[in-house]
Amino acid sequence: MLRIIYKQLWNRKRSNGWILLELLLVFCLVWYIMDYLLLIGHDYNLKNYRDLNYTWQVNIAQLPEEHPDYSTAEQEPEAVNRNIERILQIIKSHPAVESVGISFHGSAPGKGSAWSIDFVNAEDTTIRVGGRRITIDPLYDFFSVFKLSRDEGCIPVNITDFESNIPNGIILSKAFEQKLFPGGSGVGKTLLNYELTNEYKVVVVVDNTKRLSFERPEKIAYRFQKLDAGNFSSAEIVIRSKKNLSPELFKTTFIQDMTLPLQVGNFYLRNMLYFPKIEADTNRGMGSENNVLTRVSLLLFFLLNIILCLIGTFWYRVNVRKEEIGLRIAIGSDRKGILKLFCLEGLCLLSLILIPALLMEFQLVNLELTYSSHWAKEDYLVDNTVFYFFITNIFTIIITAITLLLSVLIPAKKASALMPADSLRHE
């Protein structure tokens, strides 16, 4: 049957040429979008070993000098340090607060800020790796706030689990350790800065986390810095609330309970932000969600176009081939046979454009015009160019074939419902 179908397609090559051209363009466009969506989907589903639920950023502000309650004496460094410590103790003592942490420079999870840091393996100075730096106060438990872990989520990390007062101590994420110490553990090892002038000791290695949902786990180094009057303006107070209160109820209760107690010196409670909302706003602000939605919309648009065009095309083909259909029915073909004939004809059209489509795609990859061409190659299977090219085309063939069959189905059903006498009247 396939041989006959291909022969019939050749005999109608002029009318089929436009269909083939349309299929070729749509196939390549679908593949181009799939190249982006599959990679983004893969990265989105990579495990993120931290939990933003029930986590908050508590924003403490200072009164301006012109405020009637402003006190010049409370701006002395000793007074500021004393007031900061008091504020943190008040927050920590709230019955609905589970843990309190301090980070600096907007580097808490879910936020867009990123500060870089570079290291050299002291045992092999040819290994030089850059990553992201997160600075935390070792006196407060940043790790418990965001539920960071070790050994792929098996062991919760707590600031009291290791010695955080080691001079130049560093905590690495697993991704950073794998690059700096290929095939081995980095705990207890020594790192150098790029200028080879400063030494750092790896205290512990924690599981990977992401900055943004659609990104891959980052290479992160956690450094220690104690909070004081000099760096308070760049600090973030982060807390985890207990699960016995909903986020909405906790926020209302916390603000009601803490507005007056946190009026310490020139400080006051300005507001508090929910980290899941911070993360959602960051994803939107960085354009990740918009890019995904745009490409999904384009994919649906192209598929809808091909469905409408092919329905019209095959409807016309049914009308001009009524005598052929009537003859097939008259000599014993059933409705399933007619449906099968048109469906196979559509799939045969798809098969004819595969090789030209693959050649066009290969050129796009070779010219590095695809999304995956510009992605940093790491140790994930999708970073293998040949494998990823194969996978994206498999998905593209499946999607295009389903779309094609749906387009053929309506006119094919109409054709199979024709009575032989009505069909043969066209003869």
C-alpha positions as CSV (number, residue, x, y, z in Angstrom):
1,M,0.0,0.0,0.0
2,L,2.8,2.4,0.8
3,R,4.3,2.0,-2.7
4,I,0.9,2.9,-4.2
5,I,0.5,5.9,-1.9
6,Y,4.0,7.3,-2.8
7,K,3.2,6.7,-6.5
8,Q,-0.1,8.6,-6.1
9,L,1.7,11.4,-4.3
10,W,4.2,11.7,-7.1
11,N,1.4,11.8,-9.7
12,R,-0.1,14.8,-7.8
13,K,3.3,16.4,-7.1
14,R,2.2,19.8,-8.2
15,S,-0.6,20.1,-5.7
16,N,1.5,18.2,-3.0
17,G,4.4,20.6,-3.4
18,W,2.8,23.3,-1.4
19,I,1.8,20.9,1.3
20,L,5.4,19.6,1.5
21,L,6.8,23.1,1.7
22,E,4.4,24.1,4.5
23,L,5.2,20.9,6.4
24,L,8.9,21.5,6.0
25,L,8.7,25.0,7.4
26,V,6.4,24.1,10.2
27,F,8.5,21.1,11.2
28,C,11.6,23.2,11.4
29,L,9.8,25.9,13.4
30,V,8.4,23.3,15.8
31,W,11.9,21.8,16.2
32,Y,13.4,25.2,16.9
33,I,10.9,25.9,19.7
34,M,11.3,22.3,21.0
35,D,15.0,22.9,21.2
36,Y,14.3,25.7,23.7
37,L,11.3,24.1,25.6
38,L,13.0,20.7,26.2
39,L,16.1,22.3,27.6
40,I,14.2,24.7,29.8
41,G,11.9,21.9,30.9
42,H,14.9,19.7,31.8
43,D,16.5,22.5,33.8
44,Y,13.2,23.4,35.5
45,N,12.8,19.8,36.8
46,L,16.3,19.5,38.2
47,K,16.1,19.0,41.9
48,N,16.4,22.2,44.0
49,Y,17.4,21.3,47.5
50,R,15.9,24.2,49.4
51,D,12.4,25.1,50.5
52,L,11.0,28.6,50.2
53,N,7.6,27.8,51.8
54,Y,7.0,29.6,55.1
55,T,10.1,31.8,54.6
56,W,10.1,35.5,54.9
57,Q,12.3,38.5,54.5
58,V,11.8,41.0,57.4
59,N,12.7,44.5,56.4
60,I,13.9,46.8,59.2
61,A,14.3,50.5,58.3
62,Q,15.7,53.5,60.2
63,L,13.9,56.8,60.9
64,P,15.1,59.8,58.8
65,E,16.9,62.5,60.7
66,E,13.9,64.9,60.3
67,H,11.6,62.4,62.1
68,P,10.5,63.7,65.5
69,D,11.5,60.4,67.2
70,Y,14.9,60.3,65.6
71,S,17.8,60.1,68.2
72,T,21.3,61.1,67.3
73,A,22.7,59.1,70.2
74,E,21.1,55.9,68.9
75,Q,23.3,56.3,65.7
76,E,26.5,55.7,67.6
77,P,28.1,52.3,66.4
78,E,27.8,50.8,69.9
79,A,24.1,51.7,70.2
80,V,23.4,50.5,66.7
81,N,25.1,47.1,67.3
82,R,23.2,46.8,70.6
83,N,19.9,47.6,68.9
84,I,20.5,45.2,66.1
85,E,21.2,42.4,68.5
86,R,18.0,43.2,70.4
87,I,15.9,43.3,67.3
88,L,17.1,39.8,66.2
89,Q,16.5,38.4,69.7
90,I,12.9,39.9,69.7
91,I,12.3,38.3,66.2
92,K,13.8,35.0,67.3
93,S,11.6,34.9,70.4
94,H,8.3,35.2,68.6
95,P,6.4,31.9,69.2
96,A,5.6,31.5,65.5
97,V,9.2,31.9,64.3
98,E,11.0,28.6,63.8
99,S,14.5,29.9,62.7
100,V,16.3,33.2,61.9
101,G,19.1,33.8,59.4
102,I,21.2,36.7,58.0
103,S,22.4,37.0,54.5
104,F,23.9,40.0,52.6
105,H,23.7,41.8,49.3
106,G,20.3,40.4,48.2
107,S,21.8,36.9,47.7
108,A,19.0,35.0,49.5
109,P,17.3,32.2,47.4
110,G,14.7,33.4,44.9
111,K,16.2,36.8,44.4
112,G,18.0,38.1,41.3
113,S,21.2,39.4,42.8
114,A,24.4,37.5,42.1
115,W,27.9,38.1,43.4
116,S,30.7,36.2,41.9
117,I,33.7,34.4,43.5
118,D,36.6,32.5,41.9
119,F,38.7,29.7,43.3
120,V,41.8,27.7,42.4
121,N,42.4,24.1,43.7
122,A,45.5,24.5,45.9
123,E,46.6,20.9,45.0
124,D,46.1,21.4,41.2
125,T,46.3,25.1,40.3
126,T,45.3,24.3,36.7
127,I,41.7,23.9,38.0
128,R,40.2,27.3,38.2
129,V,36.4,27.7,38.7
130,G,34.1,30.6,39.1
131,G,30.7,30.6,40.9
132,R,28.3,32.6,43.0
133,R,29.0,34.0,46.5
134,I,26.5,34.1,49.3
135,T,27.6,35.8,52.5
136,I,25.9,34.8,55.7
137,D,26.2,35.5,59.4
138,P,27.5,32.4,61.2
139,L,25.7,33.3,64.5
140,Y,22.3,32.7,62.9
141,D,21.0,29.7,61.0
142,F,20.5,30.7,57.4
143,F,20.6,27.0,56.4
144,S,17.7,26.0,58.6
145,V,15.6,28.9,57.3
146,F,15.7,27.5,53.8
147,K,16.0,23.8,54.7
148,L,19.3,23.3,52.9
149,S,20.6,19.7,53.0
150,R,23.5,17.3,52.3
151,D,23.6,13.9,50.6
152,E,20.8,14.7,48.2
153,G,18.3,15.8,50.8
154,C,19.1,13.0,53.3
155,I,20.7,15.2,56.0
156,P,19.4,18.7,57.0
157,V,22.1,21.3,57.3
158,N,22.3,23.3,60.5
159,I,24.8,26.0,61.3
160,T,25.7,24.2,64.6
161,D,26.7,21.0,62.7
162,F,30.1,22.4,61.8
163,E,32.7,24.8,62.9
164,S,31.7,28.1,61.3
165,N,34.4,30.2,63.1
166,I,37.3,28.7,61.0
167,P,39.2,31.7,59.6
168,N,38.4,31.9,55.8
169,G,36.1,28.9,56.1
170,I,34.0,28.1,53.0
171,I,30.9,26.1,52.4
172,L,30.5,24.8,48.8
173,S,27.6,23.5,46.9
174,K,27.9,20.1,45.3
175,A,28.2,21.6,41.8
176,F,31.2,23.8,42.9
177,E,32.9,20.8,44.6
178,Q,32.5,18.6,41.5
179,K,34.3,21.2,39.4
180,L,37.0,22.1,41.8
181,F,37.7,18.5,43.0
182,P,36.8,16.2,40.1
183,G,36.0,12.7,41.4
184,G,36.7,13.4,45.0
185,S,35.6,15.2,48.2
186,G,36.4,18.8,48.9
187,V,35.7,18.7,52.6
188,G,38.9,19.8,54.5
189,K,40.7,20.8,51.3
190,T,42.3,24.1,50.6
191,L,41.3,26.7,48.0
192,L,43.1,29.7,46.7
193,N,41.8,32.9,45.2
194,Y,42.7,33.6,41.5
195,E,45.7,35.6,42.5
196,L,46.9,32.7,44.7
197,T,47.3,35.1,47.6
198,N,44.5,34.0,50.0
199,E,43.7,30.5,51.3
200,Y,40.2,29.1,52.1
201,K,39.3,25.9,53.9
202,V,36.2,23.9,52.7
203,V,34.2,23.3,55.9
204,V,31.3,21.3,54.4
205,V,29.6,20.6,51.1
206,V,25.8,21.1,50.7
207,D,23.3,20.0,48.1
208,N,22.7,22.1,45.0
209,T,20.3,25.0,44.8
210,K,19.1,27.3,42.0
211,R,18.8,31.0,41.9
212,L,15.9,30.9,39.4
213,S,13.4,28.1,38.7
214,F,14.3,27.8,35.0
215,E,18.0,27.7,35.6
216,R,20.4,24.9,36.5
217,P,21.8,24.5,40.0
218,E,24.5,27.0,40.7
219,K,28.1,26.7,41.8
220,I,27.8,28.4,45.2
221,A,30.3,29.3,47.9
222,Y,28.9,30.4,51.3
223,R,31.2,32.8,53.2
224,F,30.9,34.1,56.7
225,Q,30.6,37.7,57.8
226,K,29.2,38.9,61.2
227,L,26.4,41.5,61.2
228,D,27.3,44.9,62.6
229,A,26.5,48.6,62.3
230,G,28.8,48.9,59.3
231,N,27.1,46.3,57.1
232,F,23.5,46.4,58.4
233,S,22.3,48.3,55.3
234,S,23.3,45.4,53.0
235,A,21.9,42.7,55.3
236,E,18.7,40.7,55.0
237,I,16.9,39.2,58.0
238,V,15.3,36.0,56.8
239,I,13.0,33.8,58.9
240,R,11.0,30.6,58.7
241,S,7.6,30.5,60.3
242,K,6.1,27.4,61.9
243,K,3.6,25.4,59.8
244,N,0.7,25.7,62.3
245,L,-0.1,29.1,60.8
246,S,-0.9,29.8,57.1
247,P,1.4,32.4,55.5
248,E,-1.4,35.0,55.4
249,L,-2.3,34.5,59.1
250,F,1.4,34.5,60.1
251,K,2.1,37.8,58.3
252,T,-0.9,39.5,60.0
253,T,-0.1,38.1,63.4
254,F,3.6,38.9,63.1
255,I,3.1,42.5,62.1
256,Q,0.5,43.1,64.8
257,D,2.7,41.5,67.5
258,M,6.1,43.0,66.4
259,T,5.3,46.6,65.2
260,L,5.8,48.1,68.6
261,P,8.5,45.8,70.0
262,L,10.7,46.4,66.9
263,Q,10.7,50.1,67.4
264,V,14.2,50.0,68.9
265,G,16.4,53.1,68.8
266,N,15.9,54.5,65.3
267,F,14.9,51.2,63.9
268,Y,11.3,50.1,63.0
269,L,9.6,47.3,61.2
270,R,8.9,48.5,57.6
271,N,7.4,45.4,56.0
272,M,7.9,41.7,55.4
273,L,8.0,39.8,52.1
274,Y,7.1,36.2,51.3
275,F,9.9,34.4,49.5
276,P,7.7,32.4,47.1
277,K,6.3,35.7,45.9
278,I,9.8,37.1,45.7
279,E,10.9,34.2,43.6
280,A,7.8,34.5,41.3
281,D,8.5,38.2,40.8
282,T,12.1,37.5,40.1
283,N,11.2,34.9,37.5
284,R,8.9,37.4,35.8
285,G,11.4,40.2,36.1
286,M,14.2,38.1,34.6
287,G,11.9,37.2,31.7
288,S,12.1,33.4,32.2
289,E,8.3,32.8,32.4
290,N,7.6,35.3,29.6
291,N,10.1,33.5,27.3
292,V,8.5,30.1,28.0
293,L,4.9,31.4,27.5
294,T,5.9,33.2,24.3
295,R,7.5,30.1,22.8
296,V,4.6,27.8,23.9
297,S,2.2,30.3,22.3
298,L,4.2,30.3,19.1
299,L,4.2,26.5,19.1
300,L,0.4,26.4,19.5
301,F,0.0,29.1,16.9
302,F,2.0,27.1,14.3
303,L,0.2,23.9,15.1
304,L,-3.2,25.5,14.8
305,N,-2.1,27.0,11.4
306,I,-1.0,23.6,10.1
307,I,-4.3,22.0,11.3
308,L,-6.4,24.6,9.6
309,C,-4.4,24.5,6.4
310,L,-4.3,20.8,6.2
311,I,-7.9,20.3,7.0
312,G,-8.7,22.6,4.0
313,T,-6.2,20.9,1.8
314,F,-7.4,17.4,2.5
315,W,-11.1,18.5,2.3
316,Y,-10.3,19.6,-1.2
317,R,-8.5,16.3,-2.0
318,V,-11.6,14.4,-0.8
319,N,-13.9,16.3,-3.1
320,V,-11.7,15.8,-6.2
321,R,-11.2,12.1,-5.4
322,K,-14.8,11.1,-4.7
323,E,-14.9,8.7,-7.7
324,E,-11.8,7.0,-6.4
325,I,-13.3,6.7,-2.9
326,G,-16.6,5.4,-4.3
327,L,-14.8,2.8,-6.4
328,R,-12.8,1.6,-3.4
329,I,-16.0,1.3,-1.3
330,A,-17.8,-0.4,-4.2
331,I,-15.1,-3.1,-4.4
332,G,-15.1,-3.8,-0.7
333,S,-13.1,-1.2,1.2
334,D,-14.6,-0.4,4.6
335,R,-14.6,2.9,6.4
336,K,-11.5,1.9,8.5
337,G,-9.7,1.2,5.2
338,I,-10.5,4.7,3.9
339,L,-9.5,6.3,7.2
340,K,-6.2,4.3,7.1
341,L,-5.5,5.4,3.5
342,F,-5.8,9.1,4.2
343,C,-3.9,8.8,7.5
344,L,-1.0,6.9,5.8
345,E,-1.0,9.5,3.0
346,G,-0.5,12.2,5.5
347,L,2.3,10.4,7.3
348,C,3.9,9.7,3.9
349,L,3.9,13.4,3.2
350,L,5.6,13.9,6.6
351,S,8.3,11.3,5.8
352,L,9.2,13.1,2.5
353,I,10.2,16.3,4.3
354,L,12.3,14.6,7.1
355,I,15.6,14.5,5.4
356,P,15.5,18.1,4.1
357,A,14.3,19.2,7.5
358,L,17.2,17.4,9.3
359,L,19.6,19.1,6.9
360,M,18.2,22.5,7.7
361,E,18.3,21.9,11.4
362,F,21.9,20.6,11.2
363,Q,22.9,23.9,9.6
364,L,21.2,25.9,12.4
365,V,23.1,23.9,15.0
366,N,26.3,24.2,13.0
367,L,25.9,27.9,12.8
368,E,25.1,28.0,16.6
369,L,21.7,29.7,16.0
370,T,19.7,27.6,18.4
371,Y,19.1,28.1,22.1
372,S,21.0,24.9,23.1
373,S,24.0,26.0,21.1
374,H,24.7,28.8,23.5
375,W,24.1,26.8,26.7
376,A,27.1,26.0,28.8
377,K,28.0,22.3,28.3
378,E,28.1,20.4,31.6
379,D,27.6,16.8,32.7
380,Y,23.9,16.5,31.8
381,L,22.9,14.1,29.1
382,V,21.0,16.9,27.2
383,D,24.4,18.7,26.8
384,N,25.4,16.0,24.4
385,T,24.8,17.7,21.0
386,V,24.1,14.5,19.0
387,F,21.8,13.0,21.7
388,Y,19.9,16.3,22.1
389,F,19.5,16.7,18.3
390,F,18.0,13.2,18.2
391,I,15.7,13.7,21.1
392,T,14.3,17.1,19.9
393,N,13.6,15.6,16.5
394,I,11.8,12.6,18.0
395,F,9.5,15.0,19.9
396,T,9.1,17.1,16.8
397,I,8.1,14.1,14.7
398,I,5.6,12.9,17.3
399,I,4.0,16.4,17.7
400,T,3.9,17.0,13.9
401,A,2.5,13.5,13.2
402,I,-0.3,13.9,15.8
403,T,-1.1,17.3,14.4
404,L,-1.1,16.0,10.9
405,L,-3.4,13.0,11.8
406,L,-5.8,15.3,13.6
407,S,-5.9,17.5,10.4
408,V,-6.6,14.5,8.2
409,L,-9.2,12.9,10.5
410,I,-12.1,15.3,9.7
411,P,-12.0,15.0,5.9
412,A,-11.1,11.3,6.1
413,K,-14.2,10.6,8.2
414,K,-16.3,12.6,5.7
415,A,-14.7,10.5,2.9
416,S,-15.4,7.2,4.6
417,A,-19.1,8.1,5.1
418,L,-19.8,8.6,1.4
419,M,-22.2,6.1,-0.2
420,P,-20.7,4.3,-3.2
421,A,-23.6,5.5,-5.5
422,D,-23.0,9.1,-4.5
423,S,-19.3,8.8,-5.0
424,L,-19.5,7.1,-8.4
425,R,-21.9,9.7,-9.7
426,H,-18.9,12.0,-10.0
427,E,-17.3,9.4,-12.4
